Amino acid sequence: MRARAVLLAVLLAASFASRSSAQYIYLDSNGDGYSTTADQLAPTGTTTFAVWLRTDANRDGSRGLCFSDDGELTFRSYEIVLHARDGTVTWSAFSNGIAEFTDALGTQSDGADYRTGFAGSAELPPGAYLLGTIDVGAVSGTPSLEFAATTPLGPTFRTAFGSACSGTDFDHFLKLGLDWSDADGAPWGAPAGGVVALDQPSNMTLVEGETADQALSATDSDGLPITFSLGSGPSFAAVTTVAPGTGVAAG
């Protein structure tokens, strides 16, 4: 009896391990079709990301398995949720890359999350698919992108795809965070390393007890926000950032 119990535990552990990493979704920004350290969200401008899904393989290339063991890992619809962490972004319209999926499932977005999806009557074979492309631009903070299992945009929205495999919920909708977990987004792009150029303030002469203001301005070659502060000087002098801007600041 003990040997049987141990064997059962091993089989259960193997089954749950297969469920947790059965498919793979990722972002690609340099057009090579893979997720690498080169795929980043640029600090300035917009970055075009391709969204890829492998229905039958894990991140490491090993074969994906249908946890419910009742069908192949085919492809009949998809839904994605992208999330910007540590900042806010702008999202373009999503360009669907699956010609067979002509039924739009709607799009919702805010500065942090983007959700969209498409479906169709076709049953595509297991494999790797370019779901589509989207342009993303950083607005504030240092945003990185990730795929989210759910989103505040709607209680039923999630990253998932339709398949002949019925999955954990037996609804033929394989869900990130439930049926599989391999997902790679894109980090905040490292600044180019440019310098901040401060416009030299003018000399000022004041009589005792008089107060005066002088405007400051500076430019960052990477287009990043700038904050002014007083490094040294008399105790009565104060420096304030009026507008950090995007590459050009006023104080």
Buried (B, 14 or more C-beta within 10 A) or exposed (E): EEEEEEEEEEEEEEEEEBBBBBBBBBBBBEEEEEBEEEBBBBBBEBBBBBBBBBBBBBBEEEEBBBBBEEEBBBBBBBBBBBBBBEBBBBBBEBEBBBEEBEEEBEEBBBBBBBBBBBBBEBEBEBEEBBBBBBBBBBEBBBBBBBBBBBBEBEEEBBBBBBBBBBBBEEEBBBBBBBBBBBBBBBBBBEBEEEEEEBEEEEEEEEEEEEEEEEEBBBBBBBBBBBEBEEEEEEEEEEEEBEEBBBBBBBB
